Amino acid sequence: MSSSFPFLKTLGVQPRRNKRRNGQSPPSNFAETPANETQKELQVLKAKCLKIQQRIHKAERIKSMKEGLNQTSSSAKRRTRTRGLIQLGGLLELAGTLDVFDIPLGVDLQKDISVKNNIAALFKGLLELNVLAKSAEVDLKLWALQGLEAFKSRGLSETRPLDRNKEGIM
């Protein structure tokens, strides 16, 4: 201010210092600080940033490990579902349902047109079974007991009825 207005000094007016309302000077201009100090400050900030990123990454890893213990992965869920569907197919075969509806094993049921009507008939039969099982006249506990008796009468295990005897495979 004094270099711009030299006549102010002749009048005895002192230029105002660059201070804030609270009386403190504002921080010095970043461009005016020496390059060495700026570089040092920048390196310190980079190091702090790196440490914070490492801590965040570690916390995320720990969190995902804890979640992994509580949840099964999607591939494990898919394998479990597939195993259940295969076992249901085995039950349909054991019950003789596939023979009744003339559905051969080893055929792609979605692509083979020759079994389309047989599959539709089986589906309708399963829908009727759902309606029957939901009705008040049916006791599912009684059905369970009768099913276990059927396993025994066919020489199958109550806990693992789909396991084949080693002699039966050969």
C-alpha positions in Angstrom: 0.0 0.0 0.0 2.9 2.3 0.8 4.5 1.8 -2.6 1.2 2.5 -4.4 0.4 5.6 -2.4 3.7 7.4 -1.4 1.8 10.6 -0.6 0.1 8.9 2.4 3.5 8.9 4.2 3.8 12.6 3.7 0.4 13.1 5.3 1.5 11.0 8.3 -0.9 8.1 7.6 0.5 4.7 8.3 -0.8 1.9 6.0 -2.8 -0.7 7.7 -1.2 -4.0 8.4 -2.9 -7.0 7.0 -4.5 -8.4 10.1 -7.7 -10.2 10.9 -10.4 -8.9 13.2 -9.1 -10.9 16.1 -5.7 -9.1 15.7 -3.8 -12.1 14.3 -2.0 -12.1 11.1 -3.3 -14.4 8.4 -1.2 -17.4 7.4 1.6 -16.5 5.1 1.1 -16.9 1.4 1.9 -20.4 0.3 3.8 -19.2 -2.7 6.1 -17.1 -0.6 7.3 -20.1 1.6 10.6 -21.5 0.6 10.5 -24.5 -1.7 12.3 -26.7 0.8 9.7 -26.2 3.5 6.9 -26.8 1.0 8.4 -30.0 -0.2 9.0 -31.2 3.3 5.4 -30.4 4.3 4.2 -32.2 1.1 6.2 -35.3 1.9 4.9 -35.3 5.5 1.3 -35.0 4.2 1.8 -37.8 1.6 3.2 -40.1 4.4 0.2 -39.4 6.6 -2.2 -40.0 3.7 -0.5 -43.3 3.0 -0.7 -44.4 6.6 -4.4 -43.5 6.7 -5.1 -45.4 3.5 -3.3 -48.5 4.9 -5.4 -48.3 8.1 -8.6 -48.0 6.1 -7.6 -51.0 3.9 -6.8 -53.0 7.0 -10.1 -52.2 8.6 -12.0 -53.1 5.5 -10.1 -56.5 5.3 -10.9 -57.2 8.9 -14.6 -56.3 8.3 -14.9 -58.5 5.2 -13.3 -61.4 7.1 -15.8 -61.1 9.9 -18.7 -60.9 7.4 -17.3 -63.9 5.6 -17.5 -65.9 8.8 -21.2 -65.1 9.1 -22.2 -65.5 5.5 -21.7 -68.1 2.9 -20.4 -67.0 -0.5 -22.7 -66.9 -3.5 -20.9 -69.9 -5.1 -21.5 -72.0 -1.9 -25.2 -71.0 -1.9 -25.4 -72.0 -5.6 -23.7 -75.4 -4.9 -26.1 -76.0 -2.0 -29.1 -75.2 -4.2 -27.9 -77.4 -7.0 -27.3 -80.3 -4.6 -30.8 -79.9 -3.3 -32.3 -79.9 -6.8 -30.3 -83.0 -7.7 -31.6 -84.7 -4.6 -35.2 -83.8 -5.4 -34.7 -85.3 -8.8 -33.4 -88.5 -7.1 -36.5 -88.6 -5.0 -38.7 -88.3 -8.1 -36.8 -91.2 -9.6 -37.0 -93.3 -6.4 -40.8 -92.7 -6.1 -41.2 -93.9 -9.7 -42.6 -90.6 -10.8 -40.4 -90.3 -13.8 -41.5 -93.8 -15.0 -45.2 -92.8 -14.6 -44.8 -89.7 -16.6 -42.4 -91.4 -19.1 -39.6 -88.9 -18.6 -36.2 -90.5 -19.5 -33.1 -89.6 -17.5 -30.2 -88.0 -19.4 -32.4 -85.9 -21.7 -32.2 -82.1 -21.7 -35.7 -81.4 -20.6 -35.6 -77.8 -21.9 -34.4 -78.6 -25.4 -35.9 -82.0 -26.2 -39.4 -81.3 -27.6 -40.5 -85.0 -27.4 -40.9 -84.8 -23.6 -42.6 -81.4 -23.6 -46.1 -82.9 -22.8 -44.7 -85.3 -20.3 -43.0 -82.5 -18.4 -46.2 -80.4 -18.5 -48.2 -83.3 -17.1 -45.6 -83.8 -14.3 -45.7 -80.0 -13.5 -49.5 -80.1 -13.3 -49.3 -83.2 -11.0 -46.8 -81.3 -8.7 -49.2 -78.3 -8.6 -52.0 -80.6 -7.6 -49.8 -82.1 -4.9 -49.1 -78.6 -3.6 -52.9 -77.9 -3.4 -53.5 -81.3 -1.7 -50.6 -80.8 0.8 -52.0 -77.4 1.8 -55.5 -78.6 2.4 -56.8 -79.2 6.0 -57.5 -82.9 5.2 -53.8 -83.8 4.9 -51.5 -84.4 7.9 -47.9 -83.8 6.7 -46.5 -85.4 9.9 -48.4 -88.6 9.0 -47.0 -88.4 5.4 -43.5 -88.0 6.9 -43.9 -91.2 9.0 -45.4 -93.1 6.0 -42.5 -91.9 3.8 -39.9 -93.2 6.4 -41.7 -96.5 6.4 -41.5 -96.6 2.6 -37.8 -96.0 2.8 -37.4 -98.9 5.2 -39.5 -101.2 3.1 -37.3 -100.5 0.0 -34.2 -101.1 2.1 -33.1 -97.4 2.0 -31.6 -95.4 4.8 -33.9 -93.0 6.6 -31.3 -90.3 6.9 -29.7 -90.8 3.4 -32.2 -92.5 1.2 -30.6 -91.4 -2.1 -27.3 -93.2 -1.3 -27.0 -96.3 -3.5 -25.7 -99.6 -2.2 -22.2 -100.3 -3.5 -23.5 -103.7 -4.8 -26.3 -102.0 -6.6 -24.0 -99.7 -8.6 -22.0 -102.6 -10.1 
